[in-house]
């Protein structure tokens, strides 16, 4: 029985009690046949009425307390647990119905949402601490190297022009590495607040990748990594993209391949394939590969396939999550295939830009 019916019945009974007493007294007067009720009979009736009223009051109190106030106390205890941050106190929604049951269900919905939100917050806080720890660790390495090489120049260790040039070049490379880490952290904060600035343009895919290949080719050559490039797209194929952000996708994927390259002679293949109304880009390496248990998680933020082993490689663990975010913001999707010991291939697909033919309004029939 719902709350409204319980209270209605209680009020009706309480209203009927004085009417019942008046009727009983009137009947007693009529039955007695006299102007007054004999004292012994009156006392017996009075005691019986008092007993009946007490029993009825006890029944009503128990009924109302069990049906209403006991549930309210449970709800109050549950809300007190929520206030203290305990989201594991469960109310039995199947034990009651009506308004109380709906109230319990609403509490359970709220509790589960708060618990999920609390767990997400704790998870994000832990990941943020890991990110700060990773970035701090990765920044210490180039800073230590820069200090060492600068001291070497100041102390005269680099006593030849050749050594000085080598030291300065190393300092410059370490500064670039630091800049990359800081930019990655800044970019991550933009992703976290969903404030990545995009400026979309119609870009020619072949021209864009020709520039990318030329840009990264020299750097890979210096690292003894062979770069192969094949383009099977029709000339003039275009997409809608932000060139700067799209270039970040290419650089992050290639940078990840370089970071985990374990072969003496590394190879990276970039392939552009035609997929009817889309383009498909494949970037494949012959590095160490990714295990089957890790391949589904590599695009998650902060994920590292082996944190203990890969900490020496550097990196914040957000590079591929940035790639996934940018590709999806361009309306595409990305996935990876890999074999341990043989290498990894990143695949992503983007829709082509197909210009709609303009209609000559002069020729349109009305």
C-alpha positions in Angstrom: 0.0 0.0 0.0 1.4 3.4 -0.9 2.0 6.3 1.5 -1.0 8.3 0.5 -3.4 5.5 1.1 -1.9 4.7 4.5 -2.2 8.3 5.7 -5.7 8.7 4.3 -6.9 5.5 6.2 -5.2 6.7 9.4 -6.9 10.1 9.2 -10.3 8.6 8.5 -10.0 6.2 11.5 -9.0 9.0 13.8 -12.0 11.0 12.7 -14.3 8.1 13.2 -13.2 7.4 16.8 -15.1 10.4 18.5 -18.2 9.6 16.3 -18.0 6.0 17.4 -17.8 7.0 21.1 -20.8 9.4 20.7 -22.9 6.6 19.1 -22.0 4.1 21.8 -23.0 6.5 24.5 -26.2 7.4 22.8 -27.1 3.7 22.5 -26.3 3.0 26.1 -28.6 5.8 27.2 -31.4 4.4 25.1 -30.9 0.9 26.3 -30.8 1.9 30.0 -34.4 3.2 29.7 -33.6 5.9 32.3 -32.4 9.4 32.4 -28.9 8.3 33.5 -26.6 5.4 33.0 -25.9 3.3 36.1 -22.4 3.9 37.4 -21.1 0.3 37.2 -22.3 0.0 33.6 -20.9 3.4 32.7 -17.5 2.5 34.2 -17.4 -0.9 32.3 -18.3 0.8 29.0 -15.7 3.6 29.6 -12.9 1.1 30.4 -13.8 -1.0 27.4 -13.7 2.1 25.2 -10.4 3.2 26.6 -9.0 -0.2 26.1 -10.3 -0.3 22.5 -8.9 3.1 21.8 -5.5 2.1 23.2 -5.4 -1.0 21.1 -6.5 0.9 18.0 -3.9 3.6 18.7 -1.2 0.9 19.1 -2.2 -0.8 15.9 -2.3 2.5 14.0 1.0 3.6 15.4 2.7 0.2 14.5 1.2 0.2 11.1 2.2 3.8 10.2 5.6 3.4 11.8 6.3 0.2 9.8 4.8 1.5 6.6 6.2 5.0 6.6 8.6 6.1 9.3 10.8 2.9 9.3 11.5 3.5 5.6 12.1 7.2 6.2 14.7 6.3 8.9 16.4 4.0 6.4 16.5 6.7 3.8 17.9 9.1 6.4 20.7 6.6 7.2 21.4 6.2 3.5 21.6 10.0 3.0 23.9 10.3 6.0 26.2 7.7 4.4 26.2 9.7 1.2 27.2 12.8 3.2 30.2 10.9 4.7 31.3 9.7 1.2 30.1 6.1 1.6 28.4 5.2 -1.7 28.0 1.4 -0.8 24.9 1.7 1.4 22.2 0.0 -0.7 18.5 0.5 -0.1 16.3 -2.6 -0.9 14.0 -1.2 -3.6 12.1 -4.5 -3.9 10.8 -4.4 -0.3 8.4 -1.5 -0.8 6.2 0.1 -3.4 4.4 3.3 -4.1 5.9 6.7 -3.3 8.4 5.1 -0.8 9.5 2.6 -3.5 10.0 5.4 -6.0 11.9 7.4 -3.4 14.2 4.4 -2.8 14.7 3.9 -6.6 15.6 7.6 -6.9 18.1 7.3 -4.1 19.7 4.2 -5.8 20.0 6.0 -9.1 21.6 9.0 -7.4 24.0 6.7 -5.3 25.2 4.8 -8.4 25.8 8.0 -10.3 27.7 9.5 -7.4 29.7 6.3 -6.9 30.6 6.2 -10.6 31.5 9.9 -10.6 33.6 9.4 -7.5 35.5 6.5 -9.0 36.1 8.4 -12.2 37.4 11.3 -10.2 39.8 9.1 -8.2 40.9 7.3 -11.4 41.6 10.7 -13.1 43.4 12.0 -10.1 45.6 8.9 -10.1 46.3 9.2 -13.8 47.1 12.9 -13.4 49.6 12.1 -10.7 51.1 9.4 -13.0 51.2 12.0 -15.8 53.0 14.6 -13.6 55.4 11.9 -12.5 56.1 10.8 -16.1 56.6 14.3 -17.3 58.8 15.2 -14.3 60.9 12.1 -15.0 61.2 12.8 -18.7 62.1 16.4 -18.2 64.9 15.6 -15.7 66.8 13.5 -18.3 67.3 16.3 -20.9 67.8 18.9 -18.2 70.5 16.8 -16.6 72.1 16.3 -20.0 71.9 20.1 -20.8 73.5 21.0 -17.5 76.3 18.4 -18.1 77.1 19.6 -21.6 77.0 23.3 -20.6 79.3 22.6 -17.7 81.6 20.8 -20.1 81.7 23.9 -22.3 82.3 26.2 -19.3 85.0 24.0 -17.8 86.8 23.8 -21.1 86.2 20.0 -21.6 85.0 20.8 -25.1 88.4 22.1 -26.1 88.0 21.8 -29.9 85.5 23.3 -32.3 84.3 19.8 -33.2 83.5 19.0 -29.6 81.9 22.3 -29.0 79.7 21.8 -32.1 78.8 18.3 -30.8 77.9 19.7 -27.4 75.8 22.5 -28.7 74.0 20.2 -31.1 73.2 17.8 -28.2 72.0 20.7 -26.1 69.7 21.9 -28.9 68.3 18.4 -29.4 67.6 18.1 -25.7 65.9 21.5 -25.7 63.7 20.3 -28.5 62.8 17.2 -26.5 61.8 19.3 -23.5 59.7 21.6 -25.8 57.9 18.5 -27.2 57.1 17.2 -23.7 55.8 20.6 -22.6 53.7 21.0 -25.7 52.3 17.5 -25.2 51.3 18.4 -21.6 49.7 21.7 -22.8 47.9 19.8 -25.6 46.6 17.3 -23.1 45.1 20.1 -20.9 43.3 21.2 -24.1 41.9 17.7 -24.7 40.8 17.4 -21.1 38.8 20.6 -21.3 37.7 19.9 -24.9 39.3 23.2 -26.1 41.4 22.0 -29.0 41.5 24.8 -31.6 40.7 23.6 -35.1 41.0 25.5 -38.3 39.6 23.3 -41.1 40.6 23.6 -44.7 40.2 21.6 -47.9 43.6 20.1 -48.3 45.1 18.0 -51.1 46.1 14.7 -49.5 49.1 14.0 -51.8 50.6 17.5 -51.3 50.1 17.3 -47.6 51.8 13.9 -47.3 54.6 14.8 -49.7 55.5 17.7 -47.3 55.2 15.4 -44.2 57.4 12.7 -45.8 60.0 15.3 -46.7 59.9 16.8 -43.2 60.3 13.5 -41.3 62.5 11.7 -43.8 65.7 13.6 -42.9 65.2 13.0 -39.2 64.6 9.3 -39.7 67.6 9.0 -42.0 69.8 10.4 -39.2 68.4 7.6 -36.9 69.2 4.9 -39.5 65.5 4.3 -40.1 64.3 3.7 -43.7 61.2 5.5 -44.8 59.1 4.1 -47.6 56.1 6.1 -49.1 53.5 4.9 -51.5 50.4 6.9 -52.7 47.6 5.0 -54.5 45.1 7.9 -54.4 43.8 9.6 -57.5 45.5 13.0 -58.1 43.6 15.8 -56.6 42.0 13.8 -53.8 41.1 16.1 -50.9 39.8 16.0 -47.4 38.5 18.5 -44.9 41.2 18.8 -42.1 43.2 21.0 -39.9 46.7 20.7 -41.4 48.5 21.6 -38.2 46.5 19.1 -36.0 46.6 16.5 -38.8 50.4 16.7 -38.9 50.4 16.1 -35.2 48.7 12.7 -35.9 51.5 11.7 -38.4 54.3 12.9 -36.1 52.9 11.2 -33.0 52.5 7.9 -34.8 55.9 8.0 -36.3 57.5 9.2 -33.1 55.9 6.3 -31.3 57.3 3.9 -33.9 60.8 5.4 -33.5 60.6 5.3 -29.7 60.0 1.5 -29.7 62.1 0.5 -32.6 64.3 -2.4 -31.6 65.8 -3.3 -34.9 69.3 -2.2 -36.0 67.8 -1.3 -39.4 64.4 0.2 -38.8 61.8 0.5 -41.5 58.6 2.7 -41.5 56.1 2.4 -44.4 53.5 5.1 -45.1 50.8 4.0 -47.5 47.8 6.0 -48.8 45.0 3.8 -50.1 41.7 4.6 -51.8 38.6 3.4 -50.0 35.9 4.6 -52.4 34.4 7.6 -50.5 37.3 7.7 -48.0 41.0 7.6 -47.8 42.9 5.0 -45.7 46.3 5.8 -44.2 48.6 3.0 -43.0 51.8 3.7 -41.1 53.7 0.5 -40.4 57.0 -0.2 -38.7 59.2 -3.3 -38.1 59.6 -2.5 -34.4 59.0 -4.6 -31.3 55.3 -4.9 -31.8 52.5 -5.0 -29.3 51.0 -8.0 -27.5 47.4 -9.1 -28.1 46.4 -8.2 -24.5 47.7 -4.6 -24.9 46.6 -3.8 -28.5 43.0 -2.8 -27.5 44.2 -0.3 -24.8 47.0 1.6 -26.6 44.7 4.6 -27.4 43.7 5.0 -23.8 45.0 8.1 -22.1 48.2 7.4 -20.0 48.4 3.8 -21.1 51.8 2.2 -21.4 52.2 -1.4 -22.5 54.8 -2.0 -19.8 55.3 1.0 -17.4 58.3 -0.6 -15.7 60.1 -1.4 -18.9 59.1 1.6 -20.9 59.9 4.3 -18.4 63.4 4.4 -19.8 61.9 5.2 -23.2 60.3 8.4 -21.9 56.9 9.7 -22.9 53.8 10.7 -21.0 51.5 7.9 -22.3 49.1 10.3 -24.0 50.5 10.5 -27.5 48.2 7.9 -29.1 45.2 9.2 -27.1 45.9 12.6 -28.7 46.0 10.9 -32.1 42.7 9.1 -31.5 41.0 12.4 -30.4 42.2 14.3 -33.4 41.2 11.6 -35.9 37.7 11.3 -34.3 37.3 15.1 -34.3 37.9 14.9 -38.1 35.1 12.4 -38.4 37.4 9.4 -38.9 38.3 6.4 -36.9 41.6 4.7 -36.1 42.8 1.2 -35.1 46.0 -0.8 -34.8 47.2 -4.2 -35.8 50.4 -5.8 -34.5 52.6 -8.9 -34.1 55.1 -9.1 -31.3 58.6 -9.0 -32.6 57.5 -8.1 -36.2 56.0 -4.6 -35.9 52.9 -2.5 -35.7 50.6 -0.9 -38.2 48.3 2.1 -37.5 45.3 2.4 -39.7 43.0 5.4 -39.9 40.3 6.4 -42.3 39.0 9.9 -43.2 36.2 10.8 -45.6 37.0 12.4 -48.9 35.9 15.9 -49.8 33.6 15.6 -52.8 32.5 18.9 -54.2 28.9 19.1 -55.2 28.2 20.2 -58.7 26.8 23.7 -58.9 23.4 24.1 -60.6 22.8 26.7 -63.2 19.8 28.6 -61.8 19.0 29.9 -65.3 18.4 26.4 -66.5 16.2 25.2 -63.6 12.6 24.8 -64.7 10.0 26.5 -62.5 
